[in-house]
Amino acid sequence: SPRWRATGWLRGSVKRVVDPRPWDRIYVAGAHSVGKTTLARWVQRVTGYHYMAEWPRRLIAEWEVSLDTMRVDVARTGEFQLEAYRRHVECEDALETPYLADRTALDVVAYTGRHTLVVPQLVAAAADYSARLREPRTLVLFVRPHPSLLAADGVRESPSWDEVVRVDAVLEFLFAYHGVSPVSLDSPSMVTRLRTVG
């Protein structure tokens, strides 16, 4: 079926064409407060791919918990991380291709080590999951942090630059460890990111 592809997007025009892109799956990965969701929504609009929103944010609302509360309850945080990982993978498995996911399940793993004791379970699960990120028709966009982007995101009132950089480094390690080669988006400029992707 025809997909949407941006043409002349600096002028804001989107034109319907048959899109020959080879991607079955596109992932937008990265730490919080880096502009992942903004980029993911743009890519979804111009490709018409099925969209999967990030699971941790949805789960926070469903469980009616705050991140600050969970950081002091190691057991509850472990349950949360395991559930976020499980739901992310199940949701991906249920999607028809092509699809775009706001985060990878490795993003969930990157947040695990600091406030939980479930790292061994998630690291073991990630070995199987990471195979899909290495498939030929898969594109992983890795949105990198920049201090100018640090702002409240609706979940965290005041994100910590040190925490953003820590999560980014863990995610970079996980990609390298699992042999995933993402496209790194280093510029804080959304226009530059869109030019890179589009």
KOLKE-93785 format. One line per 4 residues: number of its first residue (from 1); their letters; for each residue x, y, z of N, C-alpha, C, CB. Coordinates in nm, 4 decimals, padded with zeros to 6 digits, m for minus. Glycine has a CB too. Example, Ala and Ser with C-alpha at 12.3 -4.5 7.8 and 13.67 -1.06 7.14 Angstrom:
1	AS	01.3190:m00.5690:00.7800:01.2300:m00.4500:00.7800:01.3200:m00.3300:00.7800:01.1308:m00.4473:00.9046; 01.2850:m00.2250:00.7080:01.3670:m00.1060:00.7140:01.2900:00.0030:00.7870:01.4084:m00.0598:00.5725 $
This chain:
1	SPRW	00.0842:m00.1184:00.0000:00.0000:00.0000:00.0000:00.0883:00.1242:00.0000:m00.0956:00.0001:00.1219; 00.0401:00.2352:m00.0527:00.1218:00.3561:m00.0566:00.1540:00.4057:00.0837:00.0508:00.4655:m00.1356; 00.2694:00.4658:00.0973:00.3119:00.5245:00.2235:00.3264:00.6749:00.2019:00.4462:00.4604:00.2746; 00.3480:00.7443:00.3098:00.3715:00.8878:00.3000:00.5204:00.9134:00.3040:00.2995:00.9646:00.4133 $
5	RATG	00.5654:01.0004:00.2164:00.7059:01.0371:00.2145:00.7126:01.1890:00.2074:00.7819:00.9701:00.0943; 00.8020:01.2461:00.2854:00.8159:01.3915:00.2838:00.8900:01.4340:00.1591:00.8889:01.4417:00.4095; 00.8381:01.5343:00.0923:00.9104:01.5967:m00.0176:00.8982:01.7462:00.0045:00.8542:01.5527:m00.1594; 01.0095:01.8139:00.0028:01.0061:01.9568:00.0285:00.9566:01.9879:00.1677:00.9198:02.0257:m00.0729 $
9	WLRG	00.9971:01.9072:00.2661:00.9409:01.9204:00.4000:00.9789:02.0503:00.4686:00.9846:01.8057:00.4844; 01.0825:02.1186:00.4239:01.1138:02.2489:00.4827:01.0025:02.3485:00.4538:01.2479:02.3019:00.4290; 00.9299:02.3261:00.3441:00.8163:02.4123:00.3121:00.6879:02.3567:00.3746:00.8001:02.4259:00.1589; 00.7002:02.2436:00.4424:00.5847:02.1861:00.5108:00.4950:02.1007:00.4226:00.5039:02.2948:00.5700 $
13	SVKR	00.5393:02.0699:00.3013:00.4528:01.9896:00.2138:00.4823:01.8413:00.2317:00.4717:02.0302:00.0660; 00.3795:01.7613:00.2341:00.3934:01.6164:00.2385:00.3138:01.5627:00.1206:00.3435:01.5557:00.3763; 00.3751:01.4783:00.0426:00.3150:01.4300:m00.0807:00.2980:01.2785:m00.0731:00.4011:01.4695:m00.2032; 00.1864:01.2279:m00.1188:00.1623:01.0837:m00.1172:00.2305:01.0200:m00.2383:00.0095:01.0527:m00.1171 $
17	VVDP	00.3204:00.9278:m00.2076:00.3910:00.8547:m00.3131:00.4106:00.7122:m00.2664:00.5279:00.9215:m00.3480; 00.4406:00.6238:m00.3590:00.4780:00.4885:m00.3198:00.6201:00.4977:m00.2664:00.4666:00.3859:m00.4405; 00.6381:00.4532:m00.1455:00.7669:00.4684:m00.0780:00.8454:00.3385:m00.0881:00.7473:00.5089:00.0704; 00.9585:00.3394:m00.1569:01.0347:00.2164:m00.1739:01.1319:00.1882:m00.0583:01.1112:00.2228:m00.3030 $
21	RPWD	01.1180:00.2576:00.0534:01.2118:00.2361:00.1636:01.2139:00.0903:00.2065:01.1758:00.3248:00.2825; 01.3306:00.0432:00.2412:01.3444:m00.0986:00.2741:01.3137:m00.1319:00.4204:01.4834:m00.1436:00.2416; 01.2643:m00.0392:00.4987:01.2525:m00.0636:00.6426:01.1207:m00.1302:00.6797:01.2666:00.0665:00.7184; 01.1316:m00.2446:00.7494:01.0137:m00.3063:00.8114:00.9891:m00.2456:00.9490:01.0313:m00.4597:00.8228 $
25	RIYV	01.0999:m00.2112:01.0147:01.0928:m00.1568:01.1511:01.1848:m00.0361:01.1605:01.1319:m00.2648:01.2577; 01.1339:00.0692:01.2234:01.2166:00.1849:01.2574:01.2012:00.2068:01.4070:01.1754:00.3138:01.1750; 01.3144:00.2225:01.4743:01.3153:00.2499:01.6183:01.3790:00.3856:01.6414:01.3915:00.1389:01.6970; 01.3234:00.4626:01.7354:01.3844:00.5876:01.7770:01.4245:00.5670:01.9229:01.2860:00.7120:01.7583 $
29	AGAH	01.5555:00.5568:01.9453:01.6089:00.5222:02.0772:01.6827:00.6402:02.1379:01.7023:00.4011:02.0677; 01.7017:00.6346:02.2698:01.7794:00.7368:02.3388:01.7284:00.7587:02.4797:01.7761:00.8673:02.2615; 01.8026:00.8377:02.5538:01.7655:00.8721:02.6911:01.6441:00.9659:02.6892:01.8855:00.9386:02.7660; 01.5940:00.9990:02.8074:01.4831:01.0924:02.8184:01.5328:01.2357:02.7892:01.4184:01.0836:02.9601 $
33	SVGK	01.4416:01.3211:02.7515:01.4690:01.4638:02.7286:01.5682:01.4898:02.6160:01.5211:01.5261:02.8549; 01.5657:01.4051:02.5117:01.6541:01.4280:02.3975:01.5761:01.4565:02.2689:01.7446:01.3075:02.3771; 01.4439:01.4471:02.2720:01.3629:01.4749:02.1540:01.3221:01.3522:02.0748:01.4362:01.5663:02.0653; 01.3291:01.2341:02.1377:01.2923:01.1093:02.0694:01.1481:01.1088:02.0210:01.3143:00.9917:02.1615 $
37	TTLA	01.0579:01.1399:02.1099:00.9163:01.1304:02.0771:00.8788:01.2304:01.9683:00.8310:01.1537:02.2019; 00.9340:01.3503:01.9742:00.9090:01.4504:01.8702:00.9545:01.3971:01.7349:00.9813:01.5833:01.9030; 01.0743:01.3409:01.7302:01.1269:01.2847:01.6060:01.0436:01.1644:01.5614:01.2743:01.2439:01.6236; 01.0105:01.0763:01.6543:00.9334:00.9557:01.6209:00.7979:00.9928:01.5610:00.9135:00.8676:01.7461 $
41	RWVQ	00.7320:01.0915:01.6187:00.6010:01.1314:01.5662:00.6134:01.1901:01.4258:00.5345:01.2332:01.6601; 00.7191:01.2657:01.4014:00.7401:01.3209:01.2669:00.7630:01.2083:01.1666:00.8601:01.4187:01.2659; 00.8502:01.1149:01.2006:00.8796:01.0040:01.1094:00.7520:00.9235:01.0833:00.9912:00.9123:01.1679; 00.6732:00.9007:01.1868:00.5481:00.8259:01.1685:00.4531:00.8999:01.0752:00.4798:00.8014:01.3038 $
45	RVTG	00.4425:01.0310:01.0920:00.3526:01.1089:01.0055:00.3937:01.0996:00.8591:00.3505:01.2556:01.0493; 00.5232:01.1057:00.8328:00.5652:01.1081:00.6924:00.5768:00.9690:00.6302:00.6974:01.1790:00.6804; 00.5846:00.8656:00.7116:00.5932:00.7298:00.6561:00.4591:00.6581:00.6584:00.6957:00.6482:00.7330; 00.3721:00.6946:00.7517:00.2452:00.6246:00.7669:00.2592:00.4902:00.8369:00.1823:00.6045:00.6327 $
49	YHYM	00.3756:00.4617:00.8928:00.3980:00.3345:00.9619:00.3104:00.3250:01.0866:00.5466:00.3188:00.9998; 00.2781:00.2021:01.1263:00.2119:00.1806:01.2545:00.3034:00.2367:01.3627:00.1803:00.0278:01.2789; 00.2454:00.2954:01.4663:00.3244:00.3642:01.5694:00.3068:00.2973:01.7050:00.2842:00.5124:01.5783; 00.4184:00.2764:01.7746:00.4136:00.2234:01.9101:00.4771:00.3261:02.0037:00.4866:00.0849:01.9198 $
53	AEWP	00.3953:00.3821:02.0924:00.4456:00.4776:02.1915:00.5288:00.4038:02.2960:00.3285:00.5544:02.2593; 00.6129:00.4777:02.3649:00.6998:00.4152:02.4649:00.6179:00.3590:02.5815:00.8032:00.5168:02.5170; 00.6576:00.2404:02.6281:00.5829:00.1744:02.7345:00.6080:00.2305:02.8737:00.6151:00.0304:02.7345; 00.7281:00.2682:02.9132:00.7455:00.3169:03.0506:00.6533:00.4335:03.0863:00.8886:00.3589:03.0713 $
57	RRLI	00.6396:00.5303:02.9974:00.5523:00.6454:03.0257:00.4069:00.6000:03.0413:00.5633:00.7514:02.9128; 00.3620:00.5079:02.9566:00.2251:00.4575:02.9663:00.2047:00.3812:03.0970:00.1924:00.3669:02.8463; 00.3061:00.3060:03.1366:00.2957:00.2263:03.2584:00.2958:00.3135:03.3840:00.4100:00.1262:03.2649; 00.3708:00.4211:03.3823:00.3706:00.5153:03.4954:00.2295:00.5685:03.5176:00.4698:00.6331:03.4702 $
61	AEWE	00.1628:00.6052:03.4089:00.0255:00.6548:03.4210:m00.0687:00.5441:03.4680:m00.0229:00.7119:03.2865; m00.0533:00.4240:03.4134:m00.1409:00.3128:03.4503:m00.1240:00.2750:03.5974:m00.1126:00.1913:03.3616; 00.0010:00.2699:03.6436:00.0273:00.2300:03.7818:00.0091:00.3455:03.8801:00.1679:00.1745:03.7937; m00.0078:00.4661:03.8281:m00.0241:00.5856:03.9108:00.0889:00.5997:04.0121:m00.1581:00.5818:03.9830 $
65	VSLD	00.2111:00.5934:03.9603:00.3298:00.6091:04.0445:00.4164:00.7205:03.9887:00.4103:00.4767:04.0535; 00.5032:00.7722:04.0726:00.5995:00.8723:04.0264:00.7377:00.8083:04.0242:00.5979:00.9997:04.1178; 00.8240:00.8609:03.9407:00.9604:00.8085:03.9346:01.0318:00.8278:04.0670:01.0389:00.8761:03.8225; 01.0089:00.9425:04.1303:01.0763:00.9689:04.2573:01.0370:00.8678:04.3645:01.0444:01.1098:04.3052 $
69	TMRV	00.9104:00.8290:04.3671:00.8643:00.7285:04.4633:00.9275:00.5937:04.4339:00.7111:00.7168:04.4606; 00.9323:00.5557:04.3082:00.9854:00.4250:04.2725:01.1351:00.4131:04.2999:00.9580:00.3967:04.1270; 01.2060:00.5223:04.2960:01.3508:00.5147:04.3170:01.3879:00.4686:04.4574:01.4135:00.6491:04.2902; 01.2976:00.4815:04.5512:01.3271:00.4362:04.6871:01.2669:00.2989:04.7169:01.2754:00.5374:04.7877 $
73	DVAR	01.1886:00.2458:04.6268:01.1270:00.1145:04.6434:01.1853:00.0211:04.5377:00.9705:00.1229:04.6316; 01.2962:m00.0431:04.5717:01.3710:m00.1245:04.4756:01.2861:m00.2400:04.4215:01.4984:m00.1793:04.5408; 01.2096:m00.3042:04.5074:01.1271:m00.4172:04.4623:01.0214:m00.3708:04.3625:01.0595:m00.4863:04.5825; 00.9515:m00.2632:04.3951:00.8462:m00.2108:04.3058:00.9061:m00.1634:04.1733:00.7698:m00.0942:04.3741 $
77	TGEF	01.0219:m00.1014:04.1803:01.0874:m00.0540:04.0589:01.1292:m00.1719:03.9716:01.2096:00.0329:04.0936; 01.1757:m00.2785:04.0331:01.2095:m00.3984:03.9569:01.0882:m00.4561:03.8861:01.2704:m00.5031:04.0479; 00.9753:m00.4633:03.9579:00.8510:m00.5105:03.8965:00.8120:m00.4212:03.7787:00.7372:m00.5143:04.0006; 00.8266:m00.2907:03.7992:00.7933:m00.1949:03.6939:00.8799:m00.2170:03.5697:00.8105:m00.0514:03.7454 $
81	QLEA	01.0105:m00.2299:03.5882:01.1019:m00.2455:03.4746:01.0742:m00.3768:03.3995:01.2488:m00.2417:03.5231; 01.0517:m00.4847:03.4732:01.0201:m00.6123:03.4092:00.8900:m00.6033:03.3300:01.0102:m00.7236:03.5141; 00.7900:m00.5360:03.3878:00.6611:m00.5208:03.3194:00.6746:m00.4303:03.1968:00.5554:m00.4635:03.4161; 00.7502:m00.3216:03.2086:00.7706:m00.2319:03.0938:00.8405:m00.3061:02.9803:00.8534:m00.1076:03.1354 $
85	YRRH	00.9402:m00.3854:03.0143:01.0115:m00.4636:02.9126:00.9172:m00.5648:02.8475:01.1334:m00.5363:02.9750; 00.8432:m00.6395:02.9292:00.7512:m00.7421:02.8784:00.6483:m00.6800:02.7846:00.6802:m00.8140:02.9951; 00.5882:m00.5702:02.8264:00.4840:m00.5082:02.7448:00.5409:m00.4505:02.6153:00.4134:m00.3985:02.8240; 00.6609:m00.3934:02.6239:00.7232:m00.3402:02.5030:00.7391:m00.4521:02.3992:00.8609:m00.2759:02.5360 $
89	VECE	00.7974:m00.5633:02.4408:00.8219:m00.6742:02.3483:00.6902:m00.7314:02.2963:00.9043:m00.7846:02.4169; 00.5915:m00.7510:02.3841:00.4620:m00.8040:02.3408:00.3936:m00.7116:02.2407:00.3711:m00.8258:02.4612; 00.4011:m00.5822:02.2666:00.3381:m00.4859:02.1766:00.4064:m00.4883:02.0395:00.3435:m00.3436:02.2371; 00.5399:m00.4921:02.0392:00.6128:m00.5026:01.9121:00.5731:m00.6288:01.8362:00.7646:m00.5021:01.9370 $
93	DALE	00.5675:m00.7397:01.9087:00.5343:m00.8678:01.8456:00.3951:m00.8653:01.7819:00.5421:m00.9808:01.9485; 00.3046:m00.7855:01.8384:00.1673:m00.7795:01.7878:00.1502:m00.6836:01.6703:00.0744:m00.7390:01.8987; 00.2470:m00.5962:01.6480:00.2350:m00.4975:01.5410:00.2599:m00.5590:01.4041:00.3318:m00.3830:01.5644; 00.1852:m00.5119:01.3060:00.2127:m00.5483:01.1675:00.3242:m00.4583:01.1168:00.0845:m00.5357:01.0782 $
97	TPYL	00.4096:m00.5129:01.0315:00.5113:m00.4284:00.9700:00.4504:m00.3625:00.8473:00.6388:m00.5107:00.9323; 00.4968:m00.2447:00.8150:00.6047:m00.1721:00.8801:00.5547:m00.0988:01.0040:00.6683:m00.0736:00.7829; 00.6448:m00.0833:01.1002:00.6098:m00.0062:01.2195:00.7268:00.0769:01.2683:00.5626:m00.0986:01.3304; 00.6912:00.1752:01.3488:00.7888:00.2640:01.4113:00.7664:00.2580:01.5617:00.7763:00.4114:01.3574 $
101	ADRT	00.8731:00.2350:01.6374:00.8628:00.2266:01.7831:00.9395:00.3416:01.8479:00.9165:00.0906:01.8340; 00.8722:00.4088:01.9396:00.9356:00.5122:02.0219:01.0070:00.4374:02.1345:00.8293:00.6187:02.0783; 01.1331:00.4092:02.1147:01.2240:00.3338:02.2009:01.2390:00.1902:02.1526:01.1742:00.3354:02.3455; 01.3448:00.1282:02.2013:01.3652:m00.0157:02.1859:01.3515:m00.0759:02.3254:01.5066:m00.0496:02.1203 $
105	ALDV	01.3417:m00.2062:02.3333:01.3402:m00.2696:02.4658:01.4766:m00.2529:02.5337:01.3036:m00.4204:02.4541; 01.5831:m00.2320:02.4555:01.7139:m00.2054:02.5176:01.7127:m00.0728:02.5931:01.8251:m00.2039:02.4108; 01.6288:00.0219:02.5497:01.6151:00.1479:02.6245:01.5669:00.1183:02.7665:01.5163:00.2452:02.5523; 01.4721:00.0264:02.7787:01.4207:m00.0104:02.9115:01.5350:m00.0684:02.9960:01.3029:m00.1137:02.8994 $
109	VAYT	01.6158:m00.1540:02.9354:01.7286:m00.2148:03.0072:01.8266:m00.1079:03.0535:01.8008:m00.3177:02.9181; 01.8488:m00.0045:02.9734:01.9451:00.1007:03.0074:01.9085:00.1738:03.1358:01.9555:00.2004:02.8939; 01.7810:00.1752:03.1700:01.7369:00.2439:03.2929:01.7389:00.1532:03.4160:01.5964:00.2989:03.2735; 01.7650:00.0262:03.3974:01.7426:m00.0717:03.5029:01.8471:m00.0717:03.6143:01.7369:m00.2060:03.4431 $
113	GRHT	01.9729:m00.0588:03.5817:02.0801:m00.0841:03.6777:02.0863:00.0021:03.8009:02.2040:m00.0717:03.6109; 02.0383:00.1231:03.7935:02.0591:00.2161:03.9039:01.9613:00.1989:04.0199:02.0499:00.3553:03.8530; 01.8398:00.1570:03.9928:01.7381:00.1551:04.0987:01.6714:00.0194:04.1180:01.6329:00.2571:04.0687; 01.7262:m00.0875:04.0596:01.6624:m00.2184:04.0714:01.7667:m00.3285:04.0846:01.5721:m00.2453:03.9504 $
117	LVVP	01.7165:m00.4480:04.1119:01.8017:m00.5662:04.1205:01.7676:m00.6678:04.0120:01.7888:m00.6305:04.2581; 01.6967:m00.6233:03.9066:01.6510:m00.7157:03.8022:01.7398:m00.7134:03.6774:01.5084:m00.6822:03.7631; 01.8585:m00.6557:03.6899:01.9478:m00.6452:03.5742:01.9749:m00.7815:03.5104:02.0797:m00.5803:03.6155; 02.0080:m00.8865:03.5871:02.0370:m01.0151:03.5220:01.9221:m01.0681:03.4358:02.0712:m01.1176:03.6267 $
121	QLVA	01.7978:m01.0551:03.4828:01.6841:m01.1031:03.4053:01.6687:m01.0261:03.2743:01.5563:m01.0921:03.4873; 01.6819:m00.8943:03.2815:01.6626:m00.8142:03.1610:01.7787:m00.8271:03.0637:01.6433:m00.6693:03.1979; 01.8998:m00.8385:03.1150:02.0151:m00.8565:03.0263:02.0026:m00.9890:02.9526:02.1481:m00.8511:03.1061; 01.9583:m01.0927:03.0213:01.9393:m01.2231:02.9555:01.8313:m01.2138:02.8478:01.9016:m01.3317:03.0594 $
125	AAAD	01.7219:m01.1466:02.8782:01.6134:m01.1324:02.7809:01.6582:m01.0484:02.6604:01.4900:m01.0681:02.8477; 01.7434:m00.9515:02.6841:01.7879:m00.8618:02.5770:01.8686:m00.9345:02.4702:01.8707:m00.7487:02.6348; 01.9334:m01.0437:02.5064:02.0124:m01.1184:02.4080:01.9224:m01.1684:02.2951:02.0854:m01.2375:02.4755; 01.8069:m01.2222:02.3281:01.7130:m01.2682:02.2250:01.6503:m01.1504:02.1506:01.6028:m01.3550:02.2879 $
129	YSAR	01.6093:m01.0500:02.2261:01.5416:m00.9342:02.1660:01.6311:m00.8615:02.0655:01.4971:m00.8368:02.2752; 01.7585:m00.8467:02.0984:01.8477:m00.7645:02.0155:01.8620:m00.8174:01.8729:01.9845:m00.7563:02.0798; 01.8308:m00.9454:01.8517:01.8402:m01.0017:01.7158:01.7523:m00.9240:01.6181:01.7994:m01.1506:01.7161; 01.6358:m00.8787:01.6629:01.5465:m00.8056:01.5711:01.6045:m00.6697:01.5330:01.4079:m00.7867:01.6349 $
133	LREP	01.6878:m00.6134:01.6212:01.7486:m00.4836:01.5912:01.8618:m00.4960:01.4898:01.8008:m00.4193:01.7189; 01.9092:m00.6178:01.4681:02.0173:m00.6422:01.3715:01.9654:m00.6903:01.2369:02.1146:m00.7441:01.4271; 01.8360:m00.7111:01.2252:01.7806:m00.7605:01.0998:01.8020:m00.6585:00.9883:01.6310:m00.7919:01.1156; 01.8209:m00.7062:00.8652:01.8544:m00.6168:00.7536:01.7525:m00.5070:00.7257:01.8715:m00.6971:00.6307 $
137	RTLV	01.6263:m00.5327:00.7483:01.5242:m00.4329:00.7154:01.4813:m00.3528:00.8391:01.4023:m00.5013:00.6526; 01.5780:m00.3297:00.9291:01.5524:m00.2572:01.0527:01.6441:m00.1362:01.0609:01.5720:m00.3488:01.1754; 01.5875:m00.0214:01.0973:01.6630:00.1020:01.1148:01.6482:00.1478:01.2596:01.6143:00.2126:01.0156; 01.7613:00.1683:01.3273:01.7601:00.2195:01.4640:01.8210:00.3592:01.4609:01.8388:00.1246:01.5623 $
141	LFVR	01.7412:00.4580:01.4999:01.7878:00.5964:01.5117:01.8197:00.6220:01.6580:01.6808:00.6986:01.4581; 01.9429:00.6613:01.6870:01.9886:00.6824:01.8249:02.0025:00.8326:01.8470:02.1252:00.6078:01.8529; 01.9048:00.8914:01.9167:01.9025:01.0355:01.9415:01.9904:01.0654:02.0631:01.7560:01.0869:01.9640; 02.0930:01.1462:02.0407:02.1930:01.1731:02.1444:02.1577:01.2994:02.2234:02.3327:01.1875:02.0814 $
145	PHPS	02.2023:01.3058:02.3485:02.1669:01.4195:02.4340:02.2468:01.5461:02.4024:02.1877:01.3824:02.5788; 02.1885:01.6575:02.4409:02.2542:01.7880:02.4331:02.1952:01.8738:02.5449:02.2347:01.8558:02.2905; 02.2800:01.9493:02.6174:02.2283:02.0280:02.7310:02.1158:02.1242:02.6935:02.3406:02.1066:02.7932; 02.1158:02.1741:02.5713:02.0120:02.2697:02.5315:01.8737:02.2064:02.5235:02.0469:02.3310:02.3980 $
149	LLAA	01.8666:02.0736:02.5181:01.7383:02.0040:02.5066:01.6789:01.9664:02.6421:01.7551:01.8795:02.4228; 01.7551:01.9823:02.7483:01.7116:01.9377:02.8802:01.5941:02.0212:02.9296:01.8275:01.9450:02.9801; 01.4788:01.9579:02.9424:01.3581:02.0261:02.9886:01.2638:01.9240:03.0487:01.2891:02.1030:02.8729; 01.1716:01.9715:03.1291:01.0705:01.8833:03.1872:00.9959:01.8140:03.0736:00.9717:01.9628:03.2792 $
153	DGVR	00.9687:01.6850:03.0921:00.9059:01.6070:02.9849:00.7698:01.5503:03.0230:00.9967:01.4945:02.9446; 00.7108:01.5996:03.1290:00.5811:01.5495:03.1710:00.5902:01.4348:03.2691:00.5032:01.5067:03.0525; 00.7076:01.3732:03.2802:00.7299:01.2650:03.3753:00.8276:01.3118:03.4823:00.7832:01.1380:03.3039; 00.9343:01.3759:03.4389:01.0357:01.4261:03.5306:01.0229:01.5777:03.5381:01.1790:01.3839:03.4854 $
157	ESPS	01.0124:01.6306:03.6600:00.9981:01.7755:03.6725:01.1255:01.8478:03.6355:00.9576:01.8125:03.8133; 01.2395:01.7953:03.6763:01.3669:01.8589:03.6422:01.4685:01.7493:03.6106:01.4178:01.9508:03.7590; 01.4789:01.7138:03.4836:01.5717:01.6086:03.4446:01.7153:01.6450:03.4793:01.5599:01.5805:03.2959; 01.7922:01.5474:03.5190:01.9326:01.5662:03.5534:02.0192:01.5371:03.4314:01.9731:01.4754:03.6723 $
161	WDEV	02.1069:01.6317:03.3963:02.1974:01.6120:03.2837:02.2836:01.4886:03.3062:02.2859:01.7360:03.2628; 02.3337:01.4700:03.4283:02.4173:01.3535:03.4583:02.3418:01.2230:03.4342:02.4665:01.3593:03.6032; 02.2149:01.2197:03.4711:02.1332:01.0994:03.4504:02.1095:01.0746:03.3016:01.9982:01.1126:03.5240; 02.0822:01.1792:03.2256:02.0608:01.1654:03.0805:02.1865:01.1090:03.0148:02.0231:01.3025:03.0166 $
165	VRVD	02.3028:01.1634:03.0520:02.4292:01.1182:02.9942:02.4583:00.9738:03.0355:02.5447:01.2109:03.0377; 02.4260:00.9379:03.1597:02.4476:00.8012:03.2068:02.3636:00.7022:03.1259:02.4137:00.7899:03.3564; 02.2371:00.7320:03.1076:02.1482:00.6428:03.0319:02.1961:00.6335:02.8870:02.0006:00.6934:03.0374; 02.2361:00.7464:02.8291:02.2876:00.7466:02.6925:02.4089:00.6546:02.6803:02.3245:00.8893:02.6492 $
169	AVLE	02.5009:00.6622:02.7774:02.6221:00.5790:02.7732:02.5886:00.4311:02.7887:02.7203:00.6219:02.8831; 02.4952:00.3974:02.8770:02.4557:00.2574:02.8945:02.3905:00.2055:02.7662:02.3586:00.2421:03.0150; 02.3050:00.2871:02.7049:02.2396:00.2450:02.5817:02.3421:00.2281:02.4689:02.1314:00.3468:02.5412; 02.4381:00.3178:02.4602:02.5444:00.3043:02.3598:02.6212:00.1735:02.3810:02.6414:00.4253:02.3663 $
173	FLFA	02.6508:00.1419:02.5081:02.7176:00.0151:02.5396:02.6320:m00.1043:02.4978:02.7489:00.0070:02.6899; 02.5026:m00.1009:02.5304:02.4139:m00.2128:02.4967:02.4070:m00.2346:02.3452:02.2728:m00.1876:02.5526; 02.3988:m00.1266:02.2695:02.3983:m00.1404:02.1233:02.5273:m00.2060:02.0759:02.3804:m00.0029:02.0554; 02.6408:m00.1580:02.1257:02.7702:m00.2141:02.0837:02.7815:m00.3605:02.1257:02.8873:m00.1324:02.1438 $
177	YHGV	02.7444:m00.3909:02.2486:02.7538:m00.5266:02.3017:02.6713:m00.6254:02.2191:02.7080:m00.5293:02.4471; 02.5531:m00.5813:02.1766:02.4623:m00.6691:02.1024:02.4809:m00.6598:01.9511:02.3191:m00.6360:02.1375; 02.5825:m00.5865:01.9061:02.6112:m00.5785:01.7632:02.5103:m00.5000:01.6827:02.6205:m00.7140:01.7077; 02.4437:m00.4049:01.7472:02.3459:m00.3194:01.6802:02.4177:m00.1930:01.6336:02.2254:m00.2846:01.7753 $
181	SPVS	02.3969:m00.1549:01.5087:02.4631:m00.0367:01.4520:02.3598:00.0721:01.4243:02.5397:m00.0731:01.3218; 02.3299:00.1543:01.5244:02.2293:00.2586:01.5033:02.2848:00.3766:01.4233:02.1763:00.3079:01.6376; 02.1940:00.4555:01.3668:02.2305:00.5836:01.3062:02.2270:00.6851:01.4191:02.1329:00.6242:01.1866; 02.3416:00.7446:01.4476:02.3521:00.8390:01.5586:02.3111:00.9786:01.5135:02.4954:00.8410:01.6149 $
185	LDSP	02.2158:01.0379:01.5856:02.1698:01.1741:01.5584:02.2236:01.2634:01.6701:02.0117:01.1818:01.5491; 02.3343:01.3303:01.6428:02.4067:01.4050:01.7459:02.3656:01.5514:01.7580:02.5526:01.3982:01.7182; 02.3050:01.6071:01.6567:02.2721:01.7493:01.6574:02.1510:01.7765:01.7464:02.2451:01.7986:01.5146; 02.1545:01.8865:01.8228:02.0354:01.9236:01.9001:01.9281:01.9882:01.8126:02.0737:02.0187:02.0130 $
189	SMVT	01.9615:02.0219:01.6894:01.8681:02.0890:01.5995:01.7713:01.9880:01.5384:01.9442:02.1644:01.4887; 01.6419:02.0109:01.5586:01.5429:01.9207:01.5001:01.5489:01.9282:01.3482:01.4011:01.9550:01.5502; 01.5754:02.0441:01.2925:01.5856:02.0574:01.1470:01.6989:01.9696:01.0941:01.6087:02.2054:01.1070; 01.8133:01.9720:01.1609:01.9252:01.8891:01.1188:01.8907:01.7413:01.1321:02.0502:01.9220:01.2007 $
193	RLRT	01.8230:01.7051:01.2381:01.7802:01.5662:01.2558:01.6866:01.5235:01.1435:01.7113:01.5480:01.3916; 01.5910:01.6084:01.1117:01.4965:01.5752:01.0063:01.5651:01.5637:00.8711:01.3866:01.6792:00.9999; 01.6623:01.6479:00.8461:01.7374:01.6379:00.7202:01.8150:01.5064:00.7151:01.8343:01.7579:00.7045; 01.8701:01.4654:00.8280:01.9441:01.3404:00.8333:01.8536:01.2220:00.8068:02.0122:01.3247:00.9677 $
197	VG	01.7367:01.2243:00.8674:01.6415:01.1140:00.8555:01.5658:01.1194:00.7237:01.5433:01.1162:00.9716; 01.5242:01.2396:00.6830:01.4386:01.2548:00.5664:01.5121:01.2529:00.4394:01.3627:01.3778:00.5745 $
